Amino acid sequence: MLYSLHFLDYLDPINTREISNDEEYKDGQVGKLIQVYEEEFPDLLQADLIFVGCREERGARRPRTLLNGPDAIRRHFYQLYHWHSDLRLADIGNIKSGSVLTDTYAALRSVLNELIGLGKTVIILGGSHDLTLAQYHSYVSRKKLIEVTAVDALIDIQIDSTLKSENFLMEMLTDEPNFIHHYNHIGFQSYYVHPKMLETMLRDRMLARLYLTIRHRLLGGEHFSTLIQDPRLGDAGEFTLRALYNDNTGGTESGQWFAHFDCIRT
C-alpha cells in the first residue's frame, strides 16, 4: 500500500453478518462484491467508489433511535445487484463519534482528506446535514476550489438557531477565504422557509442565479403568486428571466414551469 493508514484510529469496522441478518448474499449482489472493513482493511487503491458511515446526529439533536442510520442504509444497499463490474466498491466502516461534535467533524475531515488525496470518490452514509462542513473543510485544507450541490427542502442559514444542521451553510458560504466556486440548491420548498431568506442571500451576495420549477393549477381564476412578490425583495436585488419552459405532458391537469433567472443587481 502506498498510503497512510493513520486514519484507522477514527474508524469502527462493520459486522456484515448483523447487517445481513446472518444470511448469505447472492452472486451479483453488492454485499457479495464490495470490499468491507470487517477484519481486514480494504485496499483503497483498488477501489473506485468508497463508502464511509457516520452516526453523528448531535448537530440536529435527533432521537438516539436514529443513530444507526449507516447500517440501516447498508442493510438495503447491500441487497441491490451490482450491474457495473468495472466500478469497484469499498466500505471502510463508520467514523467514531467524538466526545463533542467538533471531534467527530475533525475525524471525518481527516478521513476524507486522505481519500481525496488518493483521488477517490466518497459517499457518506448517515449523519445530519451539518457533516457537510467536515466535507467542505477537507477541500479547504487542500485549497481546492469546488462546486457544491445540496438537495434539501430547506436552505440551512438560520443564524438564530442553536442547531448546527440549521445554520452550517452560512459558515460555508461566508467563510474567508472561500473555496466554493458554485453552490447549487435543488428541491427548495418556499413554504418551509421565511420569505426574507432569498433577500438575505441576495444582500450578502450568496445568490447569483436562481432556477425554479413551478407547478400551476388555476382555481376559479383566482390570482396567486408563485415566488415572492416584489415588495418583499424591494431594493435588495433584481432578477432577469433568461429562459422559461412549460411542460404540460405530466398527465395531470396542471402544467409544470421550468424557469431560469439571473441576478443582475444586488
C-alpha positions in Angstrom: 0.0 0.0 0.0 1.3 3.5 -0.9 -0.9 5.5 1.5 -1.0 6.1 5.2 -3.5 4.2 7.4 -3.2 6.5 10.4 -6.9 7.4 10.0 -7.8 3.8 11.0 -7.9 5.2 14.6 -11.0 7.1 13.5 -12.9 4.1 12.1 -15.0 1.3 13.5 -15.3 -1.9 11.4 -18.8 -3.2 10.5 -20.4 -6.5 11.1 -21.8 -7.8 7.8 -23.5 -10.8 9.5 -25.5 -8.4 11.6 -26.4 -6.3 8.6 -27.5 -9.3 6.5 -29.3 -10.9 9.4 -26.9 -13.9 9.1 -28.0 -14.6 5.5 -25.5 -15.1 2.7 -25.6 -12.6 -0.2 -26.4 -13.9 -3.6 -24.0 -13.8 -6.5 -24.1 -10.3 -8.1 -25.4 -8.5 -5.0 -23.5 -5.5 -3.7 -22.9 -7.3 -0.4 -21.2 -10.1 -2.2 -18.9 -7.9 -4.2 -18.0 -4.9 -2.1 -14.7 -4.8 -0.1 -15.7 -4.3 3.5 -13.6 -3.2 6.6 -14.6 -6.1 8.9 -11.4 -8.0 9.9 -9.1 -6.6 7.2 -9.0 -3.1 5.8 -9.8 -2.8 2.0 -7.1 -2.0 -0.5 -8.2 1.6 -1.3 -6.0 1.7 -4.4 -8.2 -1.0 -5.9 -11.5 0.9 -5.2 -13.2 3.5 -7.4 -16.1 4.4 -5.0 -15.7 4.4 -1.3 -18.4 4.4 1.4 -18.0 5.6 5.0 -20.6 5.7 7.6 -21.1 8.5 10.2 -23.6 8.2 13.0 -23.2 11.7 14.3 -26.6 13.4 14.8 -25.8 15.9 17.6 -25.9 18.8 15.2 -29.6 18.1 14.5 -30.5 16.9 18.1 -32.3 13.9 16.7 -33.6 10.9 18.7 -30.9 8.3 19.6 -33.0 5.7 17.8 -31.7 7.1 14.5 -28.0 6.8 15.4 -27.6 3.5 13.5 -28.5 5.1 10.1 -25.4 4.0 8.2 -26.1 0.3 8.9 -29.8 0.7 8.1 -28.7 2.1 4.7 -26.2 -0.8 4.2 -28.9 -3.4 5.0 -30.8 -2.3 1.9 -27.9 -1.2 -0.3 -26.0 -4.5 0.1 -29.1 -6.4 -1.2 -29.1 -4.5 -4.6 -27.5 -6.0 -7.6 -24.3 -4.5 -9.0 -24.5 -4.1 -12.8 -21.2 -2.3 -13.4 -18.4 -4.8 -12.8 -15.8 -2.2 -13.8 -16.8 0.0 -10.8 -15.0 -1.4 -7.7 -16.6 -0.6 -4.4 -15.2 -0.4 -0.8 -16.8 0.2 2.6 -14.4 1.4 5.2 -16.8 1.3 8.2 -18.1 4.0 10.5 -16.5 7.2 11.8 -16.1 7.0 15.6 -18.2 9.6 17.4 -16.1 12.1 19.4 -16.7 13.3 22.9 -18.0 16.5 21.4 -19.5 17.3 18.0 -16.3 19.1 16.7 -14.3 15.9 17.5 -16.4 14.0 15.0 -16.0 16.8 12.4 -12.3 16.5 12.8 -12.3 12.7 12.5 -14.4 12.8 9.4 -12.3 15.6 7.9 -9.1 13.6 8.4 -10.5 10.5 6.7 -12.0 12.5 3.8 -8.7 14.4 3.4 -6.8 11.1 3.0 -9.3 9.7 0.5 -9.5 12.9 -1.6 -5.7 12.9 -1.7 -6.0 9.4 -3.3 -8.3 10.8 -5.9 -11.3 8.7 -4.7 -15.0 9.5 -4.8 -16.5 9.2 -1.4 -20.1 8.7 -0.3 -21.0 9.4 3.4 -23.8 7.2 4.8 -26.0 8.6 7.7 -25.5 11.6 9.9 -27.1 15.0 9.9 -26.6 17.7 7.3 -24.0 19.7 9.2 -21.5 16.9 8.4 -21.2 18.8 5.1 -18.9 21.2 7.0 -16.4 18.5 7.5 -16.6 17.6 3.8 -16.1 21.3 2.9 -13.1 21.8 5.2 -11.4 18.7 3.8 -11.2 20.6 0.5 -10.3 23.8 2.2 -7.3 22.2 3.7 -6.1 21.4 0.2 -7.1 24.9 -1.1 -9.2 23.2 -3.7 -12.0 25.1 -5.4 -15.2 23.1 -5.5 -18.8 23.1 -6.7 -21.4 22.2 -4.0 -24.8 20.8 -4.7 -27.4 20.3 -1.9 -30.7 18.6 -2.3 -32.9 19.9 0.5 -36.3 21.4 1.1 -34.6 24.0 3.4 -31.8 26.4 3.0 -29.8 25.9 6.2 -28.7 29.5 7.1 -30.8 30.1 10.1 -28.3 32.2 12.1 -30.6 32.4 15.2 -30.7 28.6 15.5 -28.5 26.8 18.1 -28.5 23.6 15.9 -25.5 23.3 13.6 -27.6 21.4 11.0 -29.8 24.5 10.6 -27.1 27.1 10.0 -24.0 25.4 8.7 -24.5 26.8 5.2 -23.9 30.3 6.5 -20.4 29.3 7.6 -19.7 27.6 4.3 -20.9 30.4 2.1 -19.3 33.3 4.0 -16.1 31.6 5.0 -12.9 33.6 4.1 -11.0 32.7 2.0 -13.8 30.8 0.3 -13.3 27.8 -1.9 -16.9 27.3 -3.2 -16.9 28.2 -6.9 -20.6 27.5 -7.3 -23.4 26.5 -4.9 -26.4 24.7 -6.3 -29.6 24.0 -4.3 -32.1 21.5 -5.6 -35.5 20.9 -4.1 -36.0 24.2 -2.2 -39.6 24.4 -0.9 -40.7 28.1 -0.4 -43.4 27.3 2.1 -40.9 25.9 4.6 -38.7 29.0 4.5 -39.3 32.6 5.6 -39.7 34.9 2.6 -36.7 37.0 3.8 -34.4 34.1 3.2 -33.8 35.0 -0.5 -33.5 38.7 0.4 -30.7 37.8 2.9 -28.9 35.7 0.3 -29.1 38.4 -2.3 -27.9 41.1 0.1 -24.9 39.0 1.2 -24.1 38.2 -2.4 -24.6 34.4 -1.8 -27.2 34.1 -4.6 -26.3 34.9 -8.2 -28.6 32.7 -10.2 -32.0 31.1 -9.5 -33.6 28.1 -11.2 -37.2 27.5 -10.4 -39.6 24.6 -11.1 -43.1 25.8 -10.5 -46.4 23.8 -10.7 -49.5 25.8 -11.6 -53.2 24.9 -11.1 -55.8 27.5 -11.8 -58.7 27.6 -9.4 -61.6 29.7 -10.4 -59.4 32.4 -12.0 -58.0 33.5 -8.6 -54.7 35.3 -8.6 -51.8 33.6 -6.8 -48.0 34.2 -6.6 -45.5 31.5 -7.5 -42.5 33.1 -5.8 -42.0 36.3 -3.7 -44.0 39.4 -4.6 -41.9 42.4 -5.5 -42.2 44.4 -2.2 -40.6 41.6 -0.3 -37.4 41.8 -2.3 -37.6 45.5 -2.5 -34.2 47.1 -3.4 -32.2 44.1 -2.2 -31.8 42.6 -5.7 -33.2 42.2 -9.2 -33.6 39.1 -11.3 -33.8 38.9 -15.1 -35.6 36.0 -16.8 -33.3 34.0 -19.1 -35.4 31.0 -20.0 -38.9 29.8 -19.5 -40.4 26.4 -20.5 -43.8 24.9 -19.8 -44.2 21.1 -19.8 -47.9 20.1 -19.9 -47.3 16.4 -20.6 -47.3 15.3 -17.0 -50.6 13.5 -17.2 -52.4 15.9 -14.8 -54.5 19.0 -15.3 -51.6 21.2 -14.2 -48.5 22.1 -16.2 -45.0 22.5 -14.9 -42.9 25.5 -15.4 -39.1 25.5 -15.6 -37.6 29.0 -15.2 -34.0 30.3 -15.2 -33.3 33.7 -13.6 -30.0 35.6 -13.4 -29.3 38.1 -10.6 -28.4 41.4 -12.3 -28.3 43.7 -9.2 -27.6 43.2 -5.5 
